[in-house]
Amino acid sequence: MFDVIRSVRLTSLRLKVVAVTTLLVVLGIVDGPAQVAQAAMVNVTNCSGDATVPGSLPYAVANANPGDVITFALSPACSVISLANQMNVNTNLTIDGPGASGLAVSGTPGTSLAFAIAGGVTANISGLTIEGFTTLEGGSIVNGGSLTLTNSSITGNSAGGPGYGSGIYNSGTAVVTNSTFSDNNAFESAGAIYNTGTAVVTNSTFLDNGATLVGAGILNSGQATIDVSESTFLDNTAGAEGSAIYNFGTAVVTNSTFLDNNAGFEGPGIFNLGGAIFNQNQMSIADSTISGNLGGGIVAGSGGFNPFPPTNHDAVVPNGVTYVTHSTISGNSQGIFDDPTILPFGDSTGSTFLVATILANNELAGPNQDCEGVAPTDGGYNLDDDGTCGFSGTSLSDTPAGLAPALANNGGPTQTIALEPGSAAINHVDFDGLNPLDCAGTDQRGIPWTTPCNIGAIGGVLTVTGVRPNSGPTTGGTTVTITGTGFSTASGTTTFDFGPGNLASSVSCSSATTCTVTSPPGTGTVDVTATVAGLTSSANPPADQFSYHGCSSGNLNKADLSGANLSGCNLNGDNLNKANLSDTNLSGANLSGANLNSANLSGANLAGANLNGANLNGADLSGANLSGATTAGANLNKMTWSNTTCPDNTNSSSDGGTCLADLA
């Protein structure tokens, strides 16, 4: 709002200045004003990498006016712009590329950088691949201003000795969204991003980046801050520590997955530290999965001297503190390692705090490796499967986690590890109702937690395992109870489709496993699917199926119609052999000639129903209402009667125990 008001005021002021100046020019009192360049849409029309060639990207950047938006209309079409020299961004601008798969800005021998963004400058870059640049710092982008990078790919760049930040070297503010960093390598540290300022990374992928020393994915230096969310770190390799993230500043990691990263691991007993994460300052990790990393899942370090950048050895940071909540740490060479005696630059004990976190199967470096070194602080509701973490109280020690064998797409932007049925971690958090905040917010997939909730990174996998009743009239309106897993109890967050795009109404979920809905109109037999936070359950026939019978004659052999509203339906001649019609509304229905052999009619409303000639052999009519029903010619052999309302409105219990006298 402030910007809008400021803009309006400036516009008004400019109009007044123009009017006065024009009058003075007309009177000959002053010379005409100098022309001020205006922001414009600028098209790049050729693939030259030379800043002296009009229509090229370097030319557009070098001659940009504040606020210019640079787009691409290449003729002839091309896919690579090979730069002759780095592009210096000295004014606010936007570069809107055609897409990372459509156009690459590529380095050539002698070209050290793609973009150098000056301090105080705002640059928005999207839809580009930036590849093949080599420099000492910042292989593709050096940012001293404010950078927003979106929908882009930073790949195949390198930083030579000493070598920091092959992808981005950020000393200003950087916001990275929906981008990929792959195959970037640093001679020393920070294979993809070196951050000494403020950075936010969202929905991005770090793949196969490398660093000779530390931080193959991200190195966050002392005094720097970084926030990483909804991102994946896969197959990054550091020669020493912190293959995915090495933190010496303040870092927050949420809803992210770290898989198969390697910190110099050569076998049991021969490895460095922090296969996924190495923290030496302040770090929070929540709703994340750390799996299959060599060199350990998390090394929670000691603080001490800040070695990055190398000129900053005198900067002392406090003891390293690592907070881990609702995360799953499994299948690593070690789970969590906290031992200040062997950490570089350290001089004090690090601390790790765990809440609602699973540590399991961390045996790649040998047995009993969930926790090593200084025991973590147990914040409650944790689980280890080897007894090495010292858990007690509400936490579970030396308890099988019941994890699925591998990561999978269980919904959300990153892969996760589900809990198998019967896992001790299911609904264990806040089972005592004492800490409701432990089940606040969402899981790694973005699905709201319910109370009680699971230990680990995700709630129940979304499934539909039961539909009762499993049929109803084509007009809809049947109250249906749906059972499964992963439902959200928050109002409006869980929806159900009776066939594609056919939404049920009146959804109410009492727990993560049970919801009631009202069926929509429909036809045929359909799969009922659940949707929560953009995730839709897979079809699970026949357990998730619902059949629309339309009240017409048909074969409903052994059908579950319990609770259905069949009032006034014509079921003349239908086969309802052994059907479950308990609590069903059949008032006024035409069941003449229907086969109800051994059907369950307990609690059913049959008031005024036509049962003439129906086969009710062995049917259960306990609690049923037969007021006004007709049964001429019906087979009433071996029926079950208990508290049944007879056609004359008397009760079977006071009428000889049956209604046969009234039905004769």
N, C-alpha and C positions, 0 to 999 in steps of 0.2 A: 504494500500500500504506500509506503514511504517513497518508493521509486516512482510509482504512478503520479503521486502528488508533485514530486520534484520535477518529473517530466513535463507535467502540465504547466507548472510555474515557469520552467525554463522556456517552454514554447511561447508562452505569453510574453515573456521578457524579450525573446528574440524578435517577435513581431513588432514590439514597440521600438526596439533598436533599429530594425530595418526601416520602419516608417520615418523616424527622425533622420536617419542617415540619408534616405532618399531625398527628403526635403532640403537638406544641406547641400547635397550634390546639385540639385536643380538650381539653387540660389548661387552656386559657384563658391560656396564658403569652404567646402572640403572636396578632396578628390574622392572618386568612387572607391568603395571597399574592395579589398582583395578577395578573390574567390576562395571559399573554404571547401575542401574536398568532402564529399558525402559518402556514407557507407553505401555499398551496392552489392548486387548479385553479380558475381564474376564467374564466367564459364572457362574452364580449362578445355581447350579444343585440340591440343596435340600432346604427344607423349615425350616431348623433349625434356631432358633433365637439366637444361641450360637456363640460367636465370636471365640471360640476355635475349631469349627467344620469346616474343609476345605469344600469349596463348598457352604457355607452359605453366605447370604448377609452380616451379621455382620463381617464375616471373610474377605470377599472381601473388605469391607470398611476399616477395621483395617489394612489390609496389602496392601492397594492400593499404587501404584507408581504414581507420578504426571502425570496427563493426562489419567489415566485409564478410560476405558468405561466399565461399568458393565451392562451386559445384563442377560437374564434369559432363561435357558433351563432346566426346572424343570422335574425331573424324580425320583419318580412318580410325576404326576401333583398335585398341591395343590393350594389353593386360599388364605391361610393366613400364614403369618410368624409372630409368637408370639415372641417378643424380650425378651431376658433375661436381657439385659442391653442396655442403650442408645448407639447409634452409634456416635462416635466422628469423625467428618470429618476434618482431619488435612492436607489434600493435595488436590490439584485440581483434580476433578473427575466428571464423568457423570454417572448417574444411569438411565438407559433406561428401564422402566418397561413395562410389556405386555399390560397395560391398566388399568384404575382405576376400571373397573368392573371385571377385571381378577385376581387381586392380591392386598391384603391388608397387610400392615405392622401394627401389632396390639400391643398395650401395655398389659403388664401383671402386677400383683401386684408387686410393688417395682420398676417398670420401669417408670421413670419420663418423658423421652423424646424419640422421635424417632431419630432425628438428631440434633447434636450440631455442627454448622459450625464455625470454628475458624476464627478470623480476618485474612485478607489477603488471604483467601482461596476462590476459585471459585467452586461452586457446582451447577450442572445442574441435576434436578430431574424431571422425567416425567413418566406418565403412572402408577401411584400408588395411592392406597387409604391409608391414614394414619389415624388410628382410635384408640380411647380408651386409650389415654395417659393422665396422671394427674400430674401436677407440679404447683409450685408457679408462674412461668413465662414461657410462651411458651409451651403450652400443647403438641404440636407435634414437632415443629421445633423452635430452637433458632438460629438465624443467626447473626453472627458478621462479616461475610465476604461478598461475592457476591453470592446471591442465584437466580437461575432461576427455577421456578416451572411451569410446563406445563402439561395440560391434566390430572390433578390429582384431588383427592377428599380428603378434610380434614374434618373429621366428628367425632362427638361424643367425642371430647377431652374436658378437663376441666383444669382450673387454679384455685387452691384453694387460701385461704387467704394469702397475700393480693390479689393475683390473677390478672395477666395481660396477655393478649394474649394467649387464649386457643389454637388457631390454629398456628399462627406464631408470634414470638416475634423478631422483626427486628431492629437491631441497625446498620446494615450495609447497603447494597443495595439489594433490593429484586424486582424481576420482575415476576409477576404472570399472566399467560395467560391461558384462557380456562379451568379454574378450578372451583370447587365448595366447598364452606365452609358451612357446615350444622350441626346443633345441637351441636355446640360448646358453652360452657358456662364458664364464668369467675365469680369467687366469688365477684370480685370488678368491673373491667372494661376491655374493649376490648375482646369481646367474640370470634371474629375470628382472627383479626390482630391487634397487637399493634406495631405501627411504631414510632421509635425514630430516624430513619435514613432517607433513600430515598427509596421510593417504587413506583412501577408502576403496576397497576392492569387493565387488559384488558379482555373483553369478559368472565367475570366470574360471578358466582351466589353466593349470600349470603342468606341462607335460614334457618329460625328458630334458629338463634343464640341468645344467651342471655347474659346479664351482670346485676349484682345486681345494679350497679350504672350507668355508662355511656358507650356509644360506643359498643353496642352489635355486630355490624358488624365490624367497624373499629374505632380505636382511634388513631388519629394522633397527637403526642405530640408537645410541643413547640420546635421550631427550626427544626422540621422534615418537609419533603416535601412528598406529595403523589399525584399521578395522576391516576384518576379512569376513565375508558371509556368503553362504550358498555357493561355495567354490570347491573345486576338486584339485588335489595335488597328487599326481600320479607319475611314478618312475623318475623322480628327480634324484640326482646323485651328488653328494658333497664328499670331498676327500676327507673331511674331518668331522664337523658337527652340523646338525640342523639342516637336513637335506631339503625339507619343504620350507620351514620358517626358522630363522635364527633371530631371536629377539633380544635386544639390549635396551629397548625403550619401553613403551607402553603398548601392549597389543591386546586386541579383543578378537576372538575367533568364534563364529557361530554358524550352525547349520552347514558344516563343511565336512568333506571326506578326505582323508589322507591314506593313500593306498600304495604299497610297494615302493616306497622311497628308501634310499640306501645311503647310510653315512659310513662309507668305508668298511663295510662288513665283509670279512673274508672267511668267516666260519666261526663256530663256537669258540669263544675266548679271544678271537682276533677281530676286533672291531673298534670303531670310534663311538661317538655318542649322538643321540638325537636323530634316529632314522627319520622321524617325521618332524618333531619340534624340539628345539633347544631354547630354553628360556633362562635368561640371567637377570631379569628385572621384574616388571609387573605384567602379568598375562592372565587373561580370563578365557577359558575354553568352555563352550556350552553347546549342547545339542549337536554333537559332532561324532564322527566315526573315524577311528585310527586303527588301521589294520594292515598286517603284512609288511611292516616296515622293518628294515634291517639296521641295527644300531639302536633299537628301542623306539617305543611309541613317543614318550615324552621324557626329556631330561629336564628336570626342574633344578635350576642352577643356583649359584651362590651370590651373585652380585659382585662387587669389587671394582676393578678398573674397567673403564670402557675402552675397548681396543679399536672401535670403529667410529670415525675414521682414525687411521694410525697416528695422527697428530694429536689425538685427544686422550692420551694415556693418563692424564692427570684428572680427568673427570671421573668422580667416584659415584656409583649408584648404590642405592640401599640393597639390603638383602633381597634376593630374588624370591618372588611370591607367585605361585601358580594356582589359580582357582579352576577346578574342573567340575562341571555340573552336567547331569543328564547326558553323559557320553558313553560310548562303547569303545573300549581299548582291547583289541583281541588279535591273536595271531602274529604278534610282533616278536622280535628277538628278546625284547623285554617290554614290560608294560610301562611302568614309571620308575625312573632311576633318579635318586636324589642323594648325591654324595659329594660334598664340597671338597673333599681331600684330593680329588683327581681332576677337578674342573679347571680349565685354563682361566687365568686372570681372577680367580676367586679367592676370597679370604674370609668368607663367613657362610653360615649354614643357610641353604635355601629352604623354602617351606612350600608344601603342596597341600591344598585343601580339596577334599573330594566330597561331593554330594550326589547321590542317585546315579552312580557311575559303575559300569561293569568292567572288570579286568578278568580276562579269561584266555586260556590257550596261548599265552605268551611264552612259547617254548622253543623258538627258533635258535636260541643260544644255549638251550639246555632246559631241564625241568625247573619248576618253581621260580618263575621269573616275573610274576605279576608285579611285585614291588621289590625294589632293591635299594640299599642304602638307608637313609633316614626314613623312618616310617611316615606315611602321609597322615595328615590330620583327618580323622573320620568325622565328616559332617552329618552322617546318617544316611541310611537307605542305600548303601553301597553293596557290591558283591565282588568277591574274588573267588576263584575256583581252586586255589592252591594254598590258602591260609598264610600267605607271606605279607599281607598288608596290615595285619593287626586289627581287623574290623571286629566290632562288637555292638551290643545294643540293638538298634533297629537294622543294622547292616548284617549281611550274610557272609560268613567266612568259610572258606574251603567248601563251597557249594557249587555244583555244576550250574553253568549259566543257561544251558538250553538254547544256545544260539544256532541259527541256521548255518549250514556249512559254508556259505559264500555270500558276498555282497550281491544285491539284486536291486532292480528298479522297483522299489516298494512305494513309489510316489515321491513327489517333490523334485527339486532340481539336482539332487545328488543321490548316488547309490548308498544303500544302508544295509545293515544286517538285522534281519527279523528275529524275533523270539519264537521258538517252536512251542506248540501246545504243551502245557504242563510245566513250562519253565518257572522256576522259583522267583524269577524277576518280574513276572506278570502281576500287575496291580499290587506290588509290594510297597510302593512309595506312598507314604501317608496313610497306610492301612489303619493307623490308630487315630487319624483325624486331628493330629496335634500341630501339623505344619502345613497348612493349606497352600502356602506359597511354593512348596516343593512341587506342586502339580499345576503351577500357573504357567501362562504363556502357551507356546506351541512346541511340538517336537521337531526333529531335524527336517521333517518333510513340510513343516508349516501347518500341521494338523493340531488343533487345540488339544491340550492334555485334559483328561477328565480325572476326577478324584474318586478312588485311588488311581494311581498311574504306575507305569512300568519303570523299573530301573533301566538305565541305558538311554540310547539316543532316540528311539522311536516308540510310539504306542503300538497298538495292535495293527497288524496288516489288515487292510480293508477287505472283508469278505462278507458274502451273504450265504448262510448255511441252513436257513430254514424259513419257510413262509407258511403261516397258519392263519386262516384257512388257505389252501392252495388253489382255490377256485372261487368264482363269483360271477354275477350277471354282467352282461356286456354293458349295461348302463352304469357300472361302477357303483361306488358308495359302500363297498364292503370294508369293514374295519379289519385290518390285517396286522398281525404281529410278526415282525421280521427279526430274526436272530442272526448273529454273525460276530464279527470283530472289527474294531477300529472305528466305530461310530463316535460322533461327537455329540455330547449332551448340550452344548451351547445352542441356543435357539437360532434356527436358520442356517446352521452350518452343515447339516446333513440332509441330502435329498435322495429320493428313490425314483427310479424310472421303471415303469412296467412296460418293458419294450423301449427301444430307442426314442428318446424325446417325449415320452408319455409320463409326465410327472405326477406322482401321488400328491395328495394334499393332506393337511392336518398332521404333519410329521411331529412326533414327540418321542424323544429318546430318553429313557430312564437311566440308561447306562451305556457303556461302550459296546455292549453286546445285545441290547434289546431296544427296539423302536416299534411304535405303532403308527400306522398310516391309514388313510382312506384311499381305496383303489380308484383310479381314474377309469372312465369308460374305455373299452377296448375289445379286441377280438382275438380268438386263437389262444395258443399257449406261448407265453413270453417269459424271458429271463428278467428277474427283478434285480437291478443293480443299484449299488449305493455310490454316492459321490460326496467326498469330503475334501475341501481345500484343493479342488481341481483334480483330485485323484478319483478314478472310478474303478470299482471292483470288477474283476474278471467274471465272465459267465461261469456258473457252477451248477449245471444241470445234473440231475433233476431237482436238487435240493433248493435251488433258487427260483423254481418255475411257478407260475400262476396261470391257471386256465380260465378263460372266459367261456362259460357254458351257455349263456344267452337264454336260459330258461327253456330251451327247446329240447325235444327228445334226443337222447344220445346215450352213449356208454359211459357211465360214471362209476364203473366197477372199482371198488376200493378207494374211491376218491375221498379226499379230506375236505369236507364242506363245513367243518365245525365253525360256528359263529357266523356263517354266511347269511345274508338277507335274501331269502327266496320267496318272500311274500308274494302271493298271487301268481307264481310261476306255473307254467304248464309243463309238468314232468310226466305226462301221460305216457306210460309204457317204457319209461327210462329204466336202464339197468343200474340200480343202486346197490348191487350186491356188496355186502360188507362195507358200505360207505360209512364214513364218520360224519354224522349229522348232529352231533351233540351241540346243544345251545343254538341250533339253527332256527331262523324264523321261517317257518313254512306255512304261516297262517294264510288260509284261502288258496293254498297251492293245489293244483290238480295232480294227484299221484295215482289216479285210477289205472290199474293194470301195471303199476311200477313194480319192479323187483327189488324189494327191501330186505331180502334174505340176510339175516344176521346183521342188519344195519344197526349202528349205534345212534339211537334217537333220544338219548338221555338229555333231559333239559330242553328238548326241541319244542318250539311253539307250533302245534298242528291244529290250532283252533280253526274250525271251519274247513279243514282240508278234506279233499275228496280222496279217500283211500279205498274206494270200491274196487274189489277184485285185486287189490295189491297183495303181493307176497310178503307177509311180515313174519315169516317163519324164523324164530330165534331172535327177533329184533329186541333191542333193549329200549324200553320206554320209561325208564326210571326218571321221575321228575318231569316227564313230558306233559304238555297241555293238549288234551284231545277234545277240549270243549267244542261241541258243535260239529265234530268230525263225523264223517260217514264211512262205514267199512263193510258195506254189503258185499258178500261174496269173497271177502278178504281171507287169506290164510293166516290165522292167529295162533298157530301152533308154537309151543315152547317159548312164548314171549316172557320177558322180564318186566315185572311191575314193582314199583316202589315209589310211593308218594306221587302217583300219576293222577292228573286231573282227568276224570272220565268225561265222555261226551255230555252227560247230564249235569256236569259241574260238581259231581261228588268226587271224593278222593278215594283212590283204590285201597288205601289203608283202612277205610271204614266201610268198604264195600266188598268184603270177602277177600281182600288182598289183591284183586284184579279188577279190570273194567270189562271183563268178558260178558257180564250180564247186560251191560249197556250196549255192547257191540254185537250182540247176537242178532 
